[in-house]
Amino acid sequence: MGSNKYELDVAKINKVVEIMQGEFERDSDQLVMPVLYLMATILVASETNK
């Protein structure tokens, strides 16, 4: 299990998170950020591994 078969583009994930952040209010940041990263990661991963 040493190798990671999912090569994730971190820059792409960060970009998606940035874009999605704009859709949410600033005051909900504490709760929203981990969720945004999770959603962005899934999005990028599914895009990458088609």
Residue frames relative to the residue before (quaternion, step in Angstrom):
aa qw qx qy qz dx dy dz
M 1.0000 0.0000 0.0000 0.0000 0.00 0.00 0.00
G 0.3282 0.7988 -0.4609 0.2045 3.55 1.25 0.24
S 0.7650 0.3779 -0.2144 0.4753 3.57 0.83 -0.94
N 0.3733 -0.7116 0.5564 0.2116 3.51 -1.11 0.79
K 0.2831 -0.7981 0.5029 0.1733 3.59 -0.42 1.14
Y 0.6641 0.4503 -0.3054 0.5127 3.55 1.26 -0.28
E 0.1292 -0.7723 0.6192 0.0589 3.55 -0.50 1.19
L 0.1079 -0.8281 0.5489 0.0351 3.55 -0.33 1.23
D 0.3523 -0.7180 0.5671 0.1968 3.51 -1.03 0.89
V 0.2925 -0.8069 0.4907 0.1505 3.54 -0.08 1.34
A 0.6256 0.5398 -0.3392 0.4497 3.57 0.99 -0.78
K 0.6440 0.5184 -0.3127 0.4677 3.54 1.04 -0.85
I 0.6347 0.5286 -0.3222 0.4625 3.57 1.00 -0.87
N 0.6615 0.5103 -0.3071 0.4557 3.57 0.90 -0.94
K 0.6310 0.5334 -0.3268 0.4589 3.56 1.04 -0.80
V 0.6538 0.5096 -0.3089 0.4663 3.57 0.93 -0.92
V 0.6392 0.5243 -0.3204 0.4624 3.57 0.99 -0.87
E 0.6254 0.5451 -0.3286 0.4514 3.58 0.97 -0.88
I 0.6711 0.4997 -0.2888 0.4652 3.53 0.89 -1.00
M 0.6939 0.4780 -0.2798 0.4602 3.58 0.87 -0.95
Q 0.5704 0.5998 -0.3748 0.4176 3.57 1.12 -0.66
G 0.6284 0.5622 -0.3250 0.4282 3.55 1.04 -0.78
E 0.6486 0.5351 -0.3062 0.4464 3.56 1.21 -0.54
F 0.7278 0.4063 -0.2266 0.5038 3.59 1.22 -0.36
E 0.5568 -0.5903 0.4590 0.3617 3.55 -1.21 0.50
R 0.5996 -0.5979 0.4100 0.3389 3.53 -1.15 0.68
D 0.6842 0.5428 -0.3054 0.3794 3.59 0.93 -0.88
S 0.6700 0.4805 -0.3131 0.4713 3.60 1.19 -0.20
D 0.2569 0.8378 -0.4570 0.1523 3.57 1.32 0.24
Q 0.6310 0.5726 -0.3533 0.3863 3.59 0.83 -0.98
L 0.7449 0.3983 -0.2100 0.4923 3.55 0.86 -0.98
V 0.6918 0.5408 -0.2775 0.3899 3.55 0.94 -0.95
M 0.6268 0.6077 -0.3575 0.3317 3.60 0.85 -0.90
P 0.6828 0.4645 -0.3203 0.4643 3.65 0.73 -0.89
V 0.6377 0.5290 -0.3198 0.4595 3.56 1.05 -0.79
L 0.6390 0.5238 -0.3221 0.4621 3.57 0.98 -0.84
Y 0.6636 0.5003 -0.3091 0.4624 3.57 0.92 -0.88
L 0.6289 0.5301 -0.3275 0.4650 3.55 1.03 -0.81
M 0.6777 0.4913 -0.2879 0.4653 3.57 0.84 -0.99
A 0.6607 0.5139 -0.3025 0.4559 3.56 0.94 -0.92
T 0.6480 0.5248 -0.3146 0.4536 3.56 0.98 -0.88
I 0.6549 0.5030 -0.3081 0.4725 3.57 0.92 -0.90
L 0.6398 0.5422 -0.3122 0.4464 3.55 0.96 -0.92
V 0.7020 0.4609 -0.2609 0.4761 3.56 0.79 -1.07
A 0.6423 0.5343 -0.3211 0.4459 3.57 0.98 -0.86
S 0.6933 0.4659 -0.2936 0.4649 3.59 0.83 -0.91
E 0.6140 0.5417 -0.3298 0.4700 3.55 1.16 -0.66
T 0.6927 0.5095 -0.2597 0.4394 3.54 0.93 -1.02
N 0.7914 0.3706 -0.1616 0.4584 3.56 0.89 -0.94
K 0.3003 0.7559 -0.5223 0.2561 3.58 1.12 0.62
